[in-house]
Amino acid sequence: MKSNLELMRAAKEQLRGKWGMAALATLVFVIILGAASGVTFGLGTIIIGGPLTLGYIFILKGIYAGGEAKIEELFAHFDNFGRSLLTYLLMSIFVGIGLALFVIPGIVVALGLSMCMFILADDPNISAMDALRKSWEMMRGYKWTLFCLMLRFFGWWLLCIITFGILSFWVEPYMYLAELNFYEELKKK
């Protein structure tokens, strides 16, 4: 498996010449999720979060593959609405239960289920529960590695705070693409 630094370098290289599209997709993604969070005490985010996240992942997969990244991809996967909604909802519930127990179990659960949406993007026929199980199995022995990868972005997120969130439109696709590279490495094992 590639080191975290290699995964980050690969993500940066894949984003070369596509930073603008990635930032635009992130901006639209964040605006829609933010608007949805105001609907019925955050229920809107749960309802559209899954399909929208799936669309965002397809944009990143386009960047990963070196092809065109199109903003339309963000909305093109609402045909998988039920599966993506259920997966997103179950992930949120399990992580919420973990966080309610204590912070550490919540982080462990979040890391264990972190590959669910990538799995959904790869397999249009997998059920929500199977995606959760597969993510948990894939992450067995790799949660710490992913945690360390996410920690590498801590400084970037501090800079996002200093820039009042503006930098996050570039940091988020960079981080998600590094995570997609991590997922692709896991698939090889």
N, C-alpha and C positions, 0 to 999 in steps of 0.2 A: 504494500500500500504506500502511496506517495505521502510525504510528510505534509504537515499543515501548511508550511511555508510554500511548498510546491503547489498545493491546491490553490492557495491565494494567488500565486504568480500565474497559474493557468487561468484563473478567473479574470485577472487583470488583462491578460493577453487576449482572452476571448471577448472582452469588452472593448478592445481597441477599435476605434471608429464607430462604436455603437453606444457610447456613454449617453449621448443625447436621447436616443430612443429608450434606453433603459431608465433614464431619469424621468422621461415623460410618462412611461408606463407606470412607474412607481408613484408619480404624482397623481395620476388618474386613479390608481388603485387605492391610495391613501385617502383621497377626497371622497370616493364612493363609500369606502368602509367607514370613514368618519361621519359622513352624512347618515349612513345606515345605523350608526351607534346611537343616534338621537331618536330613532324610531322605537317606541315602546320599550324604553329602558334597556337598550342594547340588543333586543331581540332581532332587530334588522341585521345586525352584524352576524349573528349566528345563522340567519336565513341565507344571506348572500355571501357570507365569508368563504364557504366551501367552494362554490363554483367560481367565484372571483379569484381565489387563491390558486385554483386549478388552472385558470386562464393565465395568471401571472407566471406560473411554472412553465406553461407551454411557451410563453414569450422567452423565458430564460433558456428553455431547451433549444429554441431556435438560435439563440446567441451561442449556446454551447456547441451546437452543430456547425456553427460558422455560416448559417443561412440568414435570411431576412427575419428580422424581428418586427412583427406588425402589431400595432395597438389593438386591432380588431380581435386578436387572439384572446385578449382579456375577457371578452364577452362571448366567445365562440364555444364555450364549454358548459353552457347552461343546459345543454341536452343531457348532461350527466348530473343534473340537479339533485336527484334523490340520493345517489351514492355519495356525492361530494358533501351534501348537507349532513347526511348521517355520519360520515367519517369526521367531519369538522366538529359536529356536535358531540360525538363520543370522545374525541380527543380533548375537547374543552372540559367535558365532565370529568374524565379521568385525571387530567392535569389539575383541575380545580379540587378534586378530592385529595390528591397528593399534596397540594399546597395547603389545604385545610388541616391536614395531619401535621405537617411542619414544612418548612421551605425546602429542605433537602429532598424529601420524597417527591415533592412536586417537580423539582428539577430533574430527578432521575426519570420520572414518568414522561416528562416533556422530551427529554433526550431519547428515551426508548421509542416514543411514538413519532419522532421528528421526520421519519422517512415516509409517513403515510401518504401525503399528497403526491410525492414523487412516484410512489408505487401506483397510485390511482392514475397518474398521467401515463405511466408505462403500460398498464393493463386495464383496458376499458371494461373487462368482464369480471374483475375481482370485486367481491363484496366488501362493505365497509369493515366488518369484523375480520375478514381475511387480511385486509390491508393493515389493520392494527396489529394482528398477530405476526404478519410478515415483517413489519417494521420492528417489532419487539425482538424477533429472532435475528434480524439483520444486525441490530444494534448490540446484541449480546457480545460483550468484550470490547465494544467500540464507543461506549458512552463517554468515557473519559477523554478519548481522542477528539470526539466532536466538541465536548465541553471546552477543551483547550483551543480548538479552532475558533470557537465563538469568543473566547477570552481574547484572542488576538485582535478582535475588532473593538475591544473596550476603549482604546485610545481614540479610535475613529468616532465612536459614539460620544465621547467627551467633546470632541470637536463639533459634533452635530449640535450639542447643547449650546456651545459658545456661539454658533452661527444661527441660533434660534430655530434649528431643525432643517434649515435649507440644505445643508450638506447631506442630510439623510437620504435625499433623493438619488444620490450617487453611491452612498455607503450601503444602502439596503440591497440594491441589485448586486453589488460586489460581494456582499456577505452571502446572499442567497445563491449566487453562482458558485461561490466556493463550497457551499453546502451541497449543491448539485454535483459538483466534481467529487466531493466526498461520497455521495450516494453512488455515483457511477463506479468509483473505486470499490465500494462495498459489493456492488453487483458482480464484479469480477471474481470475488472470493467464493 
